[in-house]
Amino acid sequence: MKVLLVNGSLHEKGCTYTALCEVAKALNANGVETEIFQLAGKDINGCKGCWACKKAGKCVFDDAVNEFVAKAEEFDGYVFGSPVYYASAAGTLISFMDKVFYSGGKKLAYKPAAAVVSCRRAGASTTYDVIHKYFGINNMPIVTSNYWNEVHGNTAEEVLQDAEGLQTMRVLGNNMAWLLKCLQLGKEAGIAPERERKIMTNFIR
């Protein structure tokens, strides 16, 4: 089993990365392989809403999104991490997730996912909610912890002093490993969710 963790911060080894590493350690301790996908240093265009990806099978703007979607298919679960910017997720991560879920959502569907948030002081809960909405529209079980998945600190060193936040990350990793193992047992027993063709209703046309 493998989990792909996305560092949505443009600081490659800052607060968000520190939180994700704590989740990864817990997953590794449970026998789950992990990899961190960095958005730092990658150019990511915003979604144009052109729907060309539905025909092409990938985003027509060939950036880190297509790299991630191709890689994501091999993984069993995902963690998306973000710093708080103006009480919401980082703009780069939002652009990235918009395009990932439009162009490659089918490859992530029915696999567990979690949000991880780092903040200096406030805005963590709204950022957490924003990221969760992507999972909720894509048939993805949402993994939680014993508190909202957040750490506090202005630097990586400060995050390492947030004992409760670090515990929250470890519990999250343990819970994800547990859920992945339960899902694997279900697959082996031939248990799968019932699926329906999507109905699209327009309020005004």
C-alpha positions in Angstrom: 0.0 0.0 0.0 1.2 3.5 -0.9 0.1 7.0 0.1 1.0 10.1 -1.9 1.4 13.3 0.1 1.2 16.7 -1.6 3.1 19.7 -0.2 1.0 22.6 -1.4 3.4 25.1 0.0 6.0 26.8 -2.1 8.4 26.5 0.8 9.8 23.1 0.1 10.7 22.2 3.6 8.7 24.5 5.8 5.7 24.1 8.1 3.5 22.1 5.8 6.3 19.8 4.9 7.1 19.2 8.6 3.5 18.2 9.3 3.4 15.9 6.3 6.6 14.2 7.4 5.0 13.4 10.7 2.0 11.8 8.9 4.4 9.9 6.7 6.4 8.5 9.7 3.2 7.0 11.1 2.2 5.5 7.8 5.7 4.0 7.4 5.5 2.5 10.9 2.3 0.8 9.8 4.0 -0.7 6.7 2.6 1.8 4.2 5.0 3.4 1.7 4.9 7.1 1.2 6.1 9.8 -1.2 5.9 13.6 -0.9 5.0 15.4 -4.1 6.4 19.0 -4.0 4.6 21.9 -5.7 7.6 24.2 -5.0 9.5 25.0 -8.1 6.7 23.9 -10.4 4.7 26.2 -12.7 1.0 25.5 -12.4 -1.6 27.3 -14.5 -5.1 28.0 -13.2 -8.0 26.0 -14.6 -9.5 27.6 -17.7 -12.8 25.7 -17.5 -12.4 24.6 -21.1 -13.3 20.9 -20.5 -10.7 19.9 -23.1 -9.3 17.4 -20.5 -12.5 15.4 -20.9 -11.6 14.7 -24.5 -7.8 14.6 -24.1 -7.8 12.5 -21.0 -5.4 15.0 -19.4 -5.0 18.7 -18.8 -4.1 20.4 -22.1 -1.7 22.7 -20.2 1.1 20.2 -19.6 2.4 21.1 -16.2 2.8 19.3 -12.8 -0.9 18.3 -12.8 -0.4 15.7 -15.5 2.7 14.5 -13.8 0.8 14.0 -10.6 -2.3 12.4 -12.1 -0.1 9.8 -13.9 1.7 9.0 -10.7 -1.4 9.1 -8.5 -3.0 6.1 -10.2 -0.4 3.9 -8.6 -1.3 5.1 -5.0 -3.9 3.9 -2.6 -4.5 7.1 -0.6 -3.6 10.8 -0.6 -2.8 13.6 1.8 -3.1 17.2 0.5 -1.2 19.8 2.7 -1.5 23.6 2.6 -0.4 26.6 4.5 -3.1 29.2 5.4 -3.1 32.3 3.1 -5.8 34.8 4.0 -7.9 32.2 5.8 -7.9 29.8 2.9 -5.6 27.3 1.1 -2.6 28.5 -0.9 -3.6 29.7 -4.4 -1.1 27.3 -6.1 -2.7 24.3 -4.4 -6.2 25.4 -5.3 -5.2 25.8 -9.0 -3.5 22.4 -8.8 -6.5 20.6 -7.2 -9.0 22.2 -9.6 -7.1 20.7 -12.5 -6.3 17.4 -10.9 -9.9 16.7 -10.0 -11.3 17.9 -13.4 -8.8 16.0 -15.5 -7.9 13.0 -13.3 -10.5 12.7 -10.6 -11.5 9.2 -11.8 -8.1 7.9 -10.9 -8.4 9.1 -7.3 -12.1 8.2 -6.7 -13.0 5.7 -4.0 -9.5 6.1 -2.4 -9.1 7.7 1.1 -7.8 11.2 1.3 -7.0 13.7 4.0 -6.3 17.4 4.4 -3.4 18.8 6.4 -3.1 22.5 7.3 -0.4 24.6 8.8 -0.9 28.1 10.1 0.7 30.7 12.2 -2.5 31.6 14.2 -5.9 31.3 12.5 -7.7 30.3 9.3 -6.9 26.6 9.7 -10.6 25.4 9.9 -11.7 27.2 6.7 -8.7 25.9 4.8 -9.4 22.4 6.0 -13.0 22.7 4.8 -11.9 24.0 1.3 -9.6 21.0 0.7 -12.2 18.5 1.9 -14.7 19.7 -0.7 -12.7 18.1 -3.4 -12.9 14.7 -1.8 -16.6 15.1 -1.0 -17.5 15.5 -4.7 -15.3 12.6 -5.8 -16.4 9.6 -3.8 -13.4 9.6 -1.6 -13.5 8.5 2.1 -12.2 11.4 4.2 -9.6 10.4 6.9 -9.7 12.3 10.2 -7.8 12.4 13.4 -8.5 13.1 17.1 -8.6 16.9 16.2 -8.7 18.9 13.0 -5.6 18.1 10.9 -3.7 21.2 11.7 -0.3 22.3 13.1 0.6 25.8 14.3 3.9 27.7 13.9 5.6 30.3 11.8 8.6 28.1 11.1 9.3 24.4 10.8 11.1 24.7 14.1 8.0 26.1 15.8 5.8 23.4 14.3 8.1 20.8 16.0 7.1 22.5 19.3 3.4 21.9 18.7 3.1 18.7 20.6 -0.7 18.4 20.1 -0.4 19.2 16.4 2.2 16.6 15.9 0.2 14.0 17.7 -2.8 14.9 15.5 -0.6 14.1 12.4 0.5 10.8 13.9 -3.0 9.8 14.7 -4.0 10.8 11.1 -1.3 8.5 9.7 -2.4 5.6 11.9 -6.0 6.1 11.0 -5.3 6.2 7.3 -3.2 3.0 7.5 -6.0 1.3 9.4 -8.6 2.4 6.8 -6.4 1.3 3.9 -6.0 -2.1 5.4 -9.8 -2.4 6.0 -10.4 -1.4 2.4 -7.9 -4.0 1.2 -9.7 -6.7 3.1 -13.0 -5.5 1.6 -11.6 -5.8 -1.9 -10.3 -9.3 -1.2 -13.8 -10.3 0.0 -15.3 -8.9 -3.2 -17.0 -5.9 -1.5 -17.3 -2.8 -3.6 -19.5 0.3 -3.6 -22.6 0.4 -5.8 -22.2 3.0 -8.5 -24.6 5.0 -10.5 -24.2 7.1 -13.7 -23.9 10.8 -12.8 -27.0 12.8 -13.3 -26.4 16.5 -14.2 -29.2 18.9 -13.5 -28.9 22.6 -14.5 -31.0 25.1 -12.6 -31.1 27.5 -15.6 -30.5 26.5 -19.1 
